Amino acid sequence: MNIQRVDSLDYPTLDSKLSYIGIDSWMNFISDVYGHAVHRFAVIDGDRHPGALSLLEVRHPVFGHYLATAPFGSYGGFAYENIQARDLLLDETRRLAKELKAEYVSLRFDDTAAPPPEGWSDHPVYFTYLIHLPASADELIKRFSSDHRNHIRKSFKKGFSIRLGHLDLLDDTYEAISRSMHELGSPYHSKIYLRRMAERLGDALQFAVTYDARGRVTGGGVFIHQGRTIFNLHANVLRFARSSYAGEFLYWSVIENAIQKGFLTFDLGRSLTGSGNDIFKSKWAPEKKPLAYWYWLAPGHELPSLNQKNPKFQFAIAVWKRLPRFIVRLLGPYIIRGLV
């Protein structure tokens, strides 16, 4: 068994473990948009490939120089069938990080069965939320609390509507997500990011946009299909529509559509423990699954905390909310390119 640097990772037996975030079309798309280098490794055992790793190299004047799997996603890009394959990948990762003089390495994956080996630390602050979809929506809604069922029913009395599509919904999807992220005090990508994502992923990507009775955009989402699973990459609702349960309407509409299409799992995406998103997603009766986030740190460097709970970011978040929209949309892509 040995490890090799490769130009692509196209191993069907590992695809489900790599997640859509680990497949080449995603990494090539991120590299194309933001110019980050991609480093790929595969474990070779005869004609088998029992391990694979796909790393993005980020260089940013604010957020530093580091390597990470699963850019802008919950997990993926690191998969192995046994401990020997895993350790070969980890050793190669450390060697590469030292060679590049990276400050740290971040590995995001969904296997929490084993603790990290010596030299690596775990920082388990994220969960993902897996809704196991039954044959009918009626069967699923019975799993929810009476309050949550009531909120979903109320949302359908507010006059909301939803459109599901592809590039025909690019403008409205971008408007919904970018405005909502501004309201939350977070930067967002440019519209070209969503366009190129849709072009790269083709029919595997679906945009969803919700509207109120007056035709105003109330929310939007980006959903990716892989096998029998639908992944929530982004889903945001504008502040003015939240009290009318626009979030419940958006999620339930997408869930119903997924059931009709025969999907078996709806992955709601990662959220920080104890956050508002954590509370909202937990209402959907999911399997709440902790994610393994392993870090290797170069000497003299601390564990990164690039999320909204970091006290260092609170002032920046408050200022960002007050900036004019044109400034936010100009600076947002430059900032977020370092927050993979």
C-alpha positions as CSV (number, residue, x, y, z in Angstrom):
1,M,0.0,0.0,0.0
2,N,1.4,3.4,-1.0
3,I,0.2,7.0,-1.6
4,Q,0.4,9.0,-4.8
5,R,-0.3,12.5,-5.8
6,V,-3.0,12.4,-8.5
7,D,-4.6,14.9,-10.9
8,S,-8.2,13.7,-10.2
9,L,-10.2,11.6,-7.8
10,D,-12.7,9.5,-9.7
11,Y,-13.2,6.4,-7.5
12,P,-16.8,5.3,-7.4
13,T,-16.3,3.2,-4.3
14,L,-15.3,6.2,-2.4
15,D,-17.7,8.8,-3.9
16,S,-20.3,8.5,-1.2
17,K,-17.6,9.1,1.5
18,L,-16.0,11.9,-0.3
19,S,-19.4,13.7,-0.6
20,Y,-20.2,16.1,-3.4
21,I,-17.7,18.5,-1.7
22,G,-14.9,16.1,-2.4
23,I,-15.5,15.3,-6.1
24,D,-13.3,17.0,-8.7
25,S,-16.0,19.1,-10.3
26,W,-16.5,21.0,-7.0
27,M,-12.8,21.5,-6.2
28,N,-12.1,22.6,-9.8
29,F,-15.0,25.1,-9.6
30,I,-13.6,26.6,-6.4
31,S,-10.1,26.8,-7.8
32,D,-11.5,28.4,-11.0
33,V,-13.5,31.1,-9.1
34,Y,-10.9,32.0,-6.4
35,G,-7.6,30.8,-7.7
36,H,-6.8,28.5,-4.8
37,A,-4.5,25.5,-5.6
38,V,-5.8,22.0,-5.2
39,H,-3.7,19.1,-3.9
40,R,-5.1,15.5,-4.4
41,F,-3.7,12.2,-3.0
42,A,-4.8,8.6,-3.4
43,V,-3.9,5.5,-1.5
44,I,-3.0,2.7,-3.9
45,D,-3.3,-1.0,-3.0
46,G,-2.9,-3.0,-6.1
47,D,-5.9,-2.1,-8.3
48,R,-7.8,-0.8,-5.3
49,H,-8.0,2.8,-3.9
50,P,-8.8,2.5,-0.1
51,G,-8.2,6.1,0.6
52,A,-8.4,9.6,-1.0
53,L,-7.8,13.2,0.1
54,S,-8.5,16.5,-1.7
55,L,-7.1,19.6,-0.1
56,L,-7.5,23.3,-1.0
57,E,-4.6,25.6,-0.3
58,V,-5.8,29.0,0.9
59,R,-3.6,32.1,1.0
60,H,-5.4,35.1,2.4
61,P,-4.0,38.4,4.0
62,V,-6.5,38.3,6.8
63,F,-7.2,34.6,7.4
64,G,-3.8,33.2,6.7
65,H,-2.2,30.3,4.8
66,Y,-3.8,26.9,5.4
67,L,-5.0,23.7,3.8
68,A,-8.6,22.5,4.1
69,T,-10.9,19.8,2.8
70,A,-14.6,20.5,2.0
71,P,-14.3,24.2,1.0
72,F,-17.5,26.1,1.7
73,G,-19.1,22.8,2.8
74,S,-19.9,20.7,5.8
75,Y,-17.6,17.7,5.2
76,G,-16.1,15.6,2.4
77,G,-12.8,15.3,0.6
78,F,-11.2,12.9,3.1
79,A,-12.2,9.2,2.9
80,Y,-10.6,6.0,3.9
81,E,-11.5,2.3,4.3
82,N,-9.0,1.4,7.1
83,I,-6.6,3.0,9.6
84,Q,-3.5,2.2,7.5
85,A,-4.9,4.2,4.6
86,R,-6.0,7.0,6.9
87,D,-2.6,7.4,8.4
88,L,-0.9,7.4,5.1
89,L,-3.1,10.3,4.1
90,L,-2.5,12.1,7.4
91,D,1.3,11.7,7.1
92,E,1.3,13.0,3.5
93,T,-0.9,16.0,4.6
94,R,1.6,17.0,7.3
95,R,4.5,16.6,4.9
96,L,2.8,18.9,2.4
97,A,1.8,21.5,5.1
98,K,5.4,21.7,6.3
99,E,6.7,21.9,2.7
100,L,4.3,24.8,1.9
101,K,4.8,26.4,5.3
102,A,1.1,26.4,6.0
103,E,-0.1,27.5,9.4
104,Y,-2.6,24.7,9.9
105,V,-4.6,21.9,8.2
106,S,-8.3,21.5,8.6
107,L,-9.9,18.1,7.8
108,R,-13.8,18.0,7.8
109,F,-15.5,14.7,7.7
110,D,-18.4,12.8,9.2
111,D,-16.7,9.9,11.0
112,T,-16.5,10.5,14.7
113,A,-16.0,6.9,15.7
114,A,-12.3,7.2,16.4
115,P,-10.3,10.0,18.1
116,P,-7.6,11.8,16.1
117,P,-4.1,10.2,16.1
118,E,-1.1,11.8,17.8
119,G,-0.3,15.2,16.4
120,W,-3.8,16.0,15.4
121,S,-6.6,17.7,17.5
122,D,-10.4,17.6,17.2
123,H,-12.6,20.6,17.5
124,P,-16.2,19.2,17.4
125,V,-18.3,22.4,17.3
126,Y,-20.5,21.5,14.2
127,F,-23.4,19.1,13.7
128,T,-25.1,18.1,10.5
129,Y,-28.7,17.1,10.4
130,L,-30.0,14.1,8.4
131,I,-33.7,13.8,7.7
132,H,-34.4,10.2,6.7
133,L,-37.2,10.6,4.1
134,P,-40.1,8.2,4.2
135,A,-42.4,7.3,1.2
136,S,-44.8,10.1,1.9
137,A,-44.7,13.7,3.3
138,D,-47.7,12.8,5.6
139,E,-45.6,10.1,7.3
140,L,-42.7,12.6,7.9
141,I,-44.8,15.4,9.3
142,K,-46.1,13.1,12.0
143,R,-42.6,13.0,13.5
144,F,-42.6,16.7,14.2
145,S,-43.8,18.4,17.4
146,S,-47.3,19.8,17.3
147,D,-45.9,23.4,17.4
148,H,-43.7,22.7,14.4
149,R,-46.5,21.1,12.4
150,N,-48.7,24.2,13.2
151,H,-46.0,26.5,12.0
152,I,-45.7,24.7,8.7
153,R,-49.5,24.8,8.2
154,K,-49.5,28.5,9.0
155,S,-46.8,29.2,6.4
156,F,-49.0,27.8,3.7
157,K,-51.8,30.3,4.6
158,K,-49.5,33.3,4.1
159,G,-49.6,33.3,0.3
160,F,-46.1,32.1,-0.3
161,S,-45.1,30.4,-3.5
162,I,-41.9,28.6,-4.5
163,R,-40.0,28.1,-7.8
164,L,-37.5,25.3,-8.3
165,G,-35.0,25.6,-11.2
166,H,-31.5,26.2,-12.4
167,L,-29.9,29.2,-14.1
168,D,-33.4,30.7,-14.8
169,L,-33.5,31.4,-11.0
170,L,-29.9,32.7,-10.7
171,D,-30.7,36.3,-10.1
172,D,-33.4,35.8,-7.5
173,T,-31.4,33.1,-5.7
174,Y,-28.5,35.4,-5.4
175,E,-30.7,38.3,-4.3
176,A,-32.3,36.2,-1.6
177,I,-29.1,34.7,-0.2
178,S,-26.8,37.8,-0.5
179,R,-29.4,40.1,1.2
180,S,-30.1,37.6,4.0
181,M,-26.3,37.2,4.7
182,H,-25.9,40.9,4.8
183,E,-28.7,41.1,7.4
184,L,-26.9,38.5,9.4
185,G,-23.6,40.4,9.2
186,S,-21.8,37.9,7.0
187,P,-20.0,38.3,3.7
188,Y,-21.2,36.3,0.7
189,H,-19.9,35.3,-2.7
190,S,-20.5,37.1,-6.0
191,K,-23.2,36.1,-8.4
192,I,-20.5,34.5,-10.7
193,Y,-19.8,32.0,-7.9
194,L,-23.4,30.7,-8.1
195,R,-23.4,30.8,-11.9
196,R,-20.2,28.8,-12.2
197,M,-21.4,26.3,-9.6
198,A,-24.5,25.7,-11.5
199,E,-22.6,25.3,-14.8
200,R,-20.1,22.9,-13.2
201,L,-22.7,20.7,-11.4
202,G,-25.4,20.8,-14.1
203,D,-28.5,18.9,-13.2
204,A,-27.0,17.9,-9.8
205,L,-27.7,21.4,-8.6
206,Q,-31.1,23.0,-7.9
207,F,-32.0,26.6,-7.0
208,A,-35.1,27.3,-5.0
209,V,-36.7,30.7,-4.5
210,T,-39.7,31.7,-2.4
211,Y,-42.0,34.7,-2.9
212,D,-44.7,36.4,-0.9
213,A,-48.2,37.2,-2.1
214,R,-47.0,40.5,-3.6
215,G,-44.3,38.7,-5.6
216,R,-41.4,39.8,-3.4
217,V,-38.4,37.4,-2.9
218,T,-38.6,36.1,0.7
219,G,-35.9,33.4,0.6
220,G,-33.7,31.1,-1.5
221,G,-31.6,28.0,-1.4
222,V,-29.0,26.0,-3.2
223,F,-29.5,22.3,-3.1
224,I,-27.2,19.6,-4.5
225,H,-28.2,16.0,-5.5
226,Q,-25.8,13.1,-5.1
227,G,-27.1,9.6,-5.3
228,R,-30.3,9.3,-3.2
229,T,-29.3,12.3,-1.0
230,I,-30.1,16.0,-1.3
231,F,-27.7,18.4,0.3
232,N,-28.6,21.9,1.6
233,L,-25.6,24.1,0.7
234,H,-27.3,27.4,1.4
235,A,-30.8,28.3,2.5
236,N,-31.7,31.7,3.8
237,V,-34.9,33.7,4.5
238,L,-35.1,37.5,4.6
239,R,-35.8,39.1,7.9
240,F,-39.1,40.6,7.1
241,A,-40.6,37.2,6.2
242,R,-39.3,35.1,9.1
243,S,-42.2,35.9,11.5
244,S,-44.6,34.5,8.8
245,Y,-42.7,31.2,8.9
246,A,-41.1,31.6,5.4
247,G,-38.3,29.4,6.6
248,E,-40.7,26.5,7.3
249,F,-42.4,27.1,3.9
250,L,-39.0,26.9,2.1
251,Y,-37.7,23.8,3.8
252,W,-41.0,21.9,3.7
253,S,-41.5,22.7,0.0
254,V,-38.1,21.3,-0.8
255,I,-38.6,18.3,1.4
256,E,-41.9,17.5,-0.3
257,N,-40.3,17.8,-3.7
258,A,-37.4,15.5,-2.6
259,I,-39.8,12.8,-1.4
260,Q,-41.7,13.0,-4.7
261,K,-38.4,12.5,-6.6
262,G,-37.5,9.4,-4.5
263,F,-34.7,10.8,-2.4
264,L,-34.0,8.9,0.8
265,T,-32.0,11.5,2.8
266,F,-32.1,15.3,3.2
267,D,-28.8,16.6,4.6
268,L,-29.7,20.0,6.1
269,G,-26.0,21.0,6.3
270,R,-23.8,22.0,9.2
271,S,-24.6,24.4,12.0
272,L,-22.7,25.5,15.1
273,T,-23.8,23.9,18.3
274,G,-26.2,26.1,20.2
275,S,-26.8,28.5,17.3
276,G,-30.1,29.6,16.0
277,N,-29.7,27.4,13.0
278,D,-29.0,24.5,15.3
279,I,-32.3,25.1,17.0
280,F,-34.2,25.5,13.8
281,K,-32.8,22.5,12.1
282,S,-33.4,20.3,15.1
283,K,-37.2,20.9,14.7
284,W,-37.3,18.7,11.6
285,A,-36.7,15.5,13.6
286,P,-33.3,14.8,12.0
287,E,-30.5,12.4,13.0
288,K,-28.3,15.0,14.6
289,K,-24.7,13.9,13.7
290,P,-21.5,15.5,15.1
291,L,-18.8,16.2,12.6
292,A,-15.2,15.4,13.1
293,Y,-13.0,18.5,12.4
294,W,-9.4,17.5,12.8
295,Y,-6.6,20.0,12.9
296,W,-2.8,19.9,12.5
297,L,-1.1,23.1,13.8
298,A,2.3,24.3,12.8
299,P,4.5,25.3,15.8
300,G,3.4,28.6,17.3
301,H,-0.1,28.6,15.8
302,E,-3.4,28.3,17.7
303,L,-6.6,26.4,16.8
304,P,-8.5,28.6,14.3
305,S,-12.0,29.7,15.1
306,L,-13.4,31.1,11.8
307,N,-17.0,31.3,12.7
308,Q,-19.6,33.8,14.0
309,K,-19.2,32.7,17.6
310,N,-15.7,34.0,17.8
311,P,-15.8,37.2,20.0
312,K,-13.1,38.7,17.8
313,F,-15.6,38.9,14.9
314,Q,-18.5,40.5,16.8
315,F,-17.6,44.1,16.1
316,A,-16.9,43.3,12.4
317,I,-20.3,41.6,12.2
318,A,-22.1,44.7,13.7
319,V,-20.3,47.0,11.2
320,W,-21.0,44.8,8.2
321,K,-24.7,44.9,8.9
322,R,-24.6,48.7,8.6
323,L,-22.6,48.9,5.4
324,P,-24.4,49.9,2.1
325,R,-25.3,47.0,-0.1
326,F,-23.0,48.0,-2.9
327,I,-19.9,48.0,-0.6
328,V,-20.9,44.6,0.9
329,R,-21.3,43.0,-2.6
330,L,-18.0,44.5,-3.7
331,L,-15.9,43.4,-0.6
332,G,-17.8,40.2,0.3
333,P,-16.2,37.8,-2.3
334,Y,-12.7,39.1,-1.4
335,I,-13.3,38.4,2.3
336,I,-15.1,35.1,2.0
337,R,-12.5,33.6,-0.3
338,G,-10.4,33.1,2.8
339,L,-13.1,31.5,4.9
340,V,-13.4,28.2,3.2
